[in-house]
Amino acid sequence: AGQPQPLKVAINPIAPGASALVPFVINASARGRTLFGTARIESPAETFTYDNTCDFQVRVMPPLRVLCVNGSAGEDAGARSGFYLANALAPRGAGAVTEVFADVEECGVEDLKGRELFQYNVILLAAVETLDKPFRDKLRAFVEDGGGLFVSPGLRTTVEEYNGWGFLPARMVEVKRGES
């Protein structure tokens, strides 16, 4: 690997005593590391250059790690209950270059036994109808430890089941639809 090349950003003149926000792009290929850099302001009118350099560091974070739990795991990808949620976070287009917001892993409710949740930032429950007590307890601990939880009820979801979990921030109510 060669030496890193300095990034030069041209900015409009800044009046004495004023400030300016100067956005610029840094391409970082490492994840979970800290990027160290030095910014230097050069101006032909500057006579005192002793304070023109500033060191900085930027934490390079990986995308969110998300576990999407499918309440219905259909044979066809589009039949999985979490298909659209997972693809909204991590689009999987044929040859299309898209920005990935999250590293999404999908599984069915039956695959939860023995799975460690600490490795995820967010758990998505997509049309999950029931959860057994051991997993409810595990999910409660995950949320209490700061993990995120997103619940997307399905058509066969019952409010009694979800309210019985005891860790959702609000009670669910059944939506009554009027007859037309």
C-alpha positions as CSV (number, residue, x, y, z in Angstrom):
1,A,0.0,0.0,0.0
2,G,1.2,3.5,-0.8
3,Q,1.4,6.5,1.3
4,P,-2.0,8.2,2.0
5,Q,-2.5,11.3,-0.2
6,P,-3.7,14.5,1.4
7,L,-7.2,15.6,0.6
8,K,-7.3,19.2,-0.6
9,V,-10.6,21.1,-0.2
10,A,-11.0,24.6,-1.6
11,I,-13.3,26.9,0.4
12,N,-14.6,30.4,-0.2
13,P,-12.9,33.2,1.8
14,I,-13.9,33.5,5.5
15,A,-14.2,36.9,7.0
16,P,-12.0,37.7,10.0
17,G,-13.7,36.6,13.2
18,A,-16.3,34.5,11.3
19,S,-16.5,30.7,11.0
20,A,-17.7,28.3,8.3
21,L,-18.8,24.7,8.2
22,V,-16.9,22.8,5.5
23,P,-18.2,19.4,4.7
24,F,-16.0,16.9,2.9
25,V,-15.9,13.2,2.2
26,I,-13.4,10.8,3.8
27,N,-13.3,7.4,2.2
28,A,-12.5,4.9,5.0
29,S,-12.1,1.2,4.3
30,A,-11.8,-0.1,7.8
31,R,-14.7,-0.8,10.2
32,G,-14.7,-0.7,13.9
33,R,-11.5,1.3,14.0
34,T,-10.5,4.9,14.6
35,L,-9.4,7.0,11.7
36,F,-6.8,9.6,12.7
37,G,-6.2,12.7,10.6
38,T,-4.7,16.1,10.6
39,A,-6.4,19.2,9.1
40,R,-4.3,22.1,8.1
41,I,-5.6,25.5,7.0
42,E,-3.4,27.2,4.4
43,S,-4.1,30.8,3.3
44,P,-1.8,33.1,1.4
45,A,-2.9,36.0,3.7
46,E,-2.0,34.1,6.9
47,T,1.2,35.3,8.5
48,F,1.0,33.3,11.8
49,T,0.9,29.6,10.8
50,Y,1.6,28.1,14.2
51,D,-2.1,27.5,14.9
52,N,-3.2,26.3,11.4
53,T,-3.0,22.6,12.2
54,C,-5.5,20.5,14.1
55,D,-5.4,16.7,14.8
56,F,-8.7,14.8,14.8
57,Q,-10.1,11.3,15.1
58,V,-13.2,9.8,13.7
59,R,-14.7,6.5,14.8
60,V,-15.5,4.3,11.8
61,M,-18.6,2.3,12.7
62,P,-19.9,-0.7,10.9
63,P,-23.6,-0.8,9.8
64,L,-26.1,-1.8,12.4
65,R,-26.4,-5.5,13.0
66,V,-30.0,-6.5,12.8
67,L,-31.8,-9.8,13.4
68,C,-35.1,-10.0,11.6
69,V,-37.2,-12.8,13.0
70,N,-39.8,-13.9,10.5
71,G,-43.1,-15.0,12.0
72,S,-43.9,-16.7,8.7
73,A,-40.9,-18.2,6.8
74,G,-42.3,-18.8,3.3
75,E,-40.5,-20.8,0.6
76,D,-40.4,-17.8,-1.7
77,A,-38.3,-14.8,-0.4
78,G,-41.2,-12.4,-0.9
79,A,-43.4,-14.6,1.3
80,R,-41.3,-14.2,4.4
81,S,-42.9,-11.8,6.8
82,G,-39.8,-9.7,7.3
83,F,-38.8,-9.6,3.6
84,Y,-39.7,-5.9,3.0
85,L,-38.3,-4.7,6.3
86,A,-35.0,-6.5,5.8
87,N,-34.7,-5.2,2.2
88,A,-35.6,-1.6,3.3
89,L,-32.5,-1.7,5.6
90,A,-30.2,-3.7,3.3
91,P,-31.4,-3.5,-0.3
92,R,-30.3,-6.5,-2.4
93,G,-30.6,-5.4,-6.0
94,A,-29.3,-7.2,-9.0
95,G,-26.1,-5.3,-9.9
96,A,-27.5,-2.1,-8.2
97,V,-25.1,-0.2,-6.0
98,T,-27.0,0.9,-2.9
99,E,-26.0,2.2,0.5
100,V,-26.4,-0.5,3.1
101,F,-27.8,0.9,6.4
102,A,-27.7,-2.4,8.3
103,D,-26.2,-5.8,8.2
104,V,-29.4,-7.8,8.3
105,E,-29.6,-11.5,9.2
106,E,-33.0,-13.3,8.9
107,C,-34.3,-16.3,10.8
108,G,-37.5,-18.0,11.7
109,V,-39.0,-18.2,15.2
110,E,-38.0,-21.8,15.3
111,D,-34.3,-20.8,14.8
112,L,-34.1,-18.7,18.0
113,K,-33.3,-21.4,20.5
114,G,-29.7,-21.0,21.6
115,R,-29.1,-17.9,19.6
116,E,-27.1,-15.2,21.4
117,L,-28.6,-11.7,21.0
118,F,-25.8,-9.6,22.3
119,Q,-24.2,-9.5,18.8
120,Y,-27.1,-7.5,17.4
121,N,-28.0,-3.9,17.8
122,V,-31.7,-4.3,16.9
123,I,-34.2,-7.2,16.8
124,L,-37.1,-7.0,14.3
125,L,-40.1,-9.2,15.1
126,A,-42.0,-9.4,11.8
127,A,-45.5,-10.9,12.2
128,V,-44.3,-13.1,15.1
129,E,-47.4,-14.6,16.6
130,T,-46.0,-16.2,19.8
131,L,-42.8,-16.3,21.7
132,D,-42.0,-19.0,24.3
133,K,-41.1,-17.8,27.8
134,P,-37.3,-18.5,27.6
135,F,-37.0,-16.3,24.5
136,R,-39.3,-13.6,25.9
137,D,-37.0,-13.5,29.0
138,K,-33.9,-13.3,26.7
139,L,-35.5,-10.6,24.6
140,R,-36.5,-8.6,27.8
141,A,-32.8,-8.8,29.0
142,F,-31.6,-7.7,25.5
143,V,-33.9,-4.6,25.6
144,E,-32.9,-3.8,29.3
145,D,-29.3,-3.9,28.2
146,G,-29.9,-1.2,25.6
147,G,-30.8,-3.3,22.5
148,G,-33.4,-2.0,20.1
149,L,-36.6,-3.8,19.4
150,F,-39.0,-3.2,16.5
151,V,-42.3,-5.1,16.4
152,S,-44.3,-5.3,13.3
153,P,-47.5,-7.3,14.1
154,G,-49.1,-9.6,11.5
155,L,-52.7,-10.3,10.6
156,R,-52.9,-13.3,13.0
157,T,-51.2,-11.4,15.9
158,T,-53.3,-11.2,19.0
159,V,-53.1,-8.3,21.4
160,E,-53.3,-10.8,24.4
161,E,-50.1,-12.5,23.3
162,Y,-48.1,-9.2,22.7
163,N,-49.5,-7.6,25.9
164,G,-48.6,-10.8,27.8
165,W,-44.9,-10.3,27.0
166,G,-44.7,-7.6,29.6
167,F,-41.8,-5.6,28.1
168,L,-43.4,-3.6,25.3
169,P,-43.4,0.1,26.0
170,A,-47.2,0.4,25.4
171,R,-50.2,-1.9,25.5
172,M,-51.5,-3.0,22.1
173,V,-55.2,-2.6,21.3
174,E,-57.2,-4.3,18.6
175,V,-58.2,-2.1,15.6
176,K,-61.9,-2.3,14.9
177,R,-62.7,-1.7,11.3
178,G,-66.1,-0.2,10.3
179,E,-68.4,-2.0,7.9
180,S,-68.9,-0.4,4.6
